Each structure stands twice: as structure tokens, then as C-alpha cells.
């Protein structure tokens, strides 16, 4: 095997790992949600947990796929056009990651300090539940 063939195999393995992370992570999230729904005490947070776990699996899979794209661009085809394509791919995936994080956390990244500062007060949002201490729905994206 020459260098290019080895790198092609490495890229395929990394891409397969990224896809497997998303598929297996998604399956694990669904299984955990089903188990949570079956228990009365965890049923109210099952949907929120499912969304959070699915988002985490997708984010991690996207990160690994970005690694494969970087390896391909740097080692296999380092042309200006491939660098521009890599830049576009990275921007799209970063935007996807950003929107998934906002969706999972329910706040803009620049507003996280409010959550950290508000923990322990009566109006702070409960971690991952989307409700305040009194059980009312928290205001997402504020």
C-alpha cells in the first residue's frame, strides 16, 4: 500500500466512526428515552433527555466527520479549491453545531452566564429540565 491508499483507508475509518457515533448514539438516546418513559418518576423529563442525548450524538459525530474532511484536504488534495470546499463544509457544520447547542441548552451561548449566576435562586432554571424551581416553563433563548 502506498501513502495515498493508507490515507484513503484512514479517512474511510474516521468517516465510518463519525457515522457510527451518530447512529449508535441516536439508538442509545432512543433506548434511554423509552426506559425513562416506562418509569413514572422519570417520565416528565424523557423528551428533554431524548433531545439532549440526540443532540450530543449528532454534535460528536459532526466533529469526527470534520476531522475526516480536514485529513482529506490537507493530505490528499491540498488545492485552493479543496481548501475553499473544506472551509464551506466547516462553516456549515459549525452552524449546525451552534444551532444544536442552542436547541439543547435553550439559551444563546452568550447568555449562559445568566444560568450559571442564577443557579441556586428560586427563579433559576433546573439543569436540563427547562423549568424553573416552581415547575413553570423557563424562557428559552433569553
C-alpha positions in Angstrom: 0.0 0.0 0.0 1.3 3.4 -0.8 0.7 6.6 1.2 -2.5 7.7 -0.6 -4.1 4.3 -0.2 -3.3 4.3 3.6 -4.7 7.8 4.0 -7.8 6.9 2.0 -8.4 4.0 4.4 -7.8 6.2 7.4 -10.3 8.7 6.0 -12.9 6.0 5.5 -12.4 4.7 9.0 -12.8 8.2 10.5 -15.9 8.8 8.4 -17.3 5.4 9.5 -16.6 6.3 13.1 -18.4 9.6 12.8 -21.4 7.9 11.2 -21.4 5.1 13.8 -21.3 7.7 16.6 -24.4 9.3 15.3 -26.3 6.0 14.7 -25.3 4.3 17.9 -25.7 7.5 19.9 -29.1 8.0 18.4 -30.1 4.5 19.2 -28.8 4.8 22.8 -30.7 8.0 23.2 -34.0 6.4 22.0 -33.5 3.4 24.2 -32.8 5.6 27.2 -35.9 7.7 26.4 -38.1 4.6 26.2 -36.8 3.4 29.5 -37.4 6.8 31.0 -41.0 6.8 29.7 -41.6 3.4 31.3 -40.7 4.7 34.7 -43.3 7.1 36.2 -40.7 9.2 38.1 -38.5 9.9 35.0 -41.4 10.2 32.5 -41.7 14.1 32.6 -38.1 14.6 31.6 -37.9 11.8 29.0 -38.5 14.0 26.0 -36.0 16.7 27.1 -33.4 13.9 27.8 -34.0 12.4 24.4 -33.5 15.7 22.6 -30.3 16.4 24.6 -28.8 13.0 24.0 -29.7 13.0 20.3 -28.1 16.4 20.0 -24.9 15.3 21.8 -24.6 12.3 19.5 -25.0 14.4 16.4 -22.6 17.0 17.6 -19.9 14.4 18.4 -20.5 12.7 15.0 -20.1 16.0 13.2 -16.9 16.8 15.0 -15.4 13.4 13.9 -16.6 14.0 10.3 -14.9 17.4 10.3 -11.6 15.5 11.2 -12.0 13.3 8.1 -12.6 16.3 5.9 -9.5 18.1 7.3 -7.3 15.0 6.8 -8.6 14.6 3.2 -8.0 18.3 2.4 -4.5 18.5 3.9 -3.1 15.2 2.9 -4.9 14.1 -0.2 -6.0 17.1 -2.2 -4.3 20.3 -0.9 -5.6 22.6 -3.7 -7.1 26.1 -3.3 -10.4 24.7 -4.4 -10.4 21.9 -1.9 -9.4 24.3 0.9 -12.4 26.5 0.0 -14.7 23.5 -0.1 -13.3 22.4 3.3 -13.9 26.0 4.6 -17.6 25.8 3.4 -18.1 22.4 5.0 -16.6 23.5 8.3 -18.8 26.7 8.4 -21.9 24.7 7.6 -21.1 22.1 10.3 -20.2 24.8 12.8 -23.6 26.5 12.2 -25.3 23.1 12.7 -23.3 22.6 15.9 -24.2 26.0 17.1 -27.9 25.6 16.4 -27.9 22.2 18.1 -26.3 23.5 21.2 -28.8 26.4 21.4 -31.6 23.8 20.9 -30.2 21.5 23.6 -29.4 24.2 26.2 -32.3 26.5 25.4 -30.1 29.6 25.7 -27.8 31.6 23.5 -24.1 30.9 24.3 -23.6 34.5 25.3 -26.4 34.1 27.8 -25.1 31.1 29.7 -23.6 33.3 32.4 -27.1 34.1 33.4 -27.9 30.5 34.0 -24.6 30.0 35.9 -25.3 33.1 38.0 -28.9 32.2 38.6 -28.3 28.6 39.9 -29.4 28.4 43.5 -32.0 31.1 43.2 -35.7 30.4 43.1 -36.0 31.6 39.5 -33.0 29.7 38.1 -33.7 27.1 35.5 -33.3 23.5 36.6 -30.4 21.7 34.8 -31.8 20.2 31.6 -35.5 20.4 32.6 -36.4 23.7 31.0 -38.4 24.6 34.1 -37.8 27.0 36.9 -37.7 25.9 40.6 -41.5 26.3 40.8 -42.1 24.0 37.8 -43.0 26.7 35.3 -41.5 26.7 31.8 -38.3 28.7 31.6 -37.8 31.3 29.0 -35.5 29.8 26.4 -33.2 31.9 24.3 -33.5 34.9 26.5 
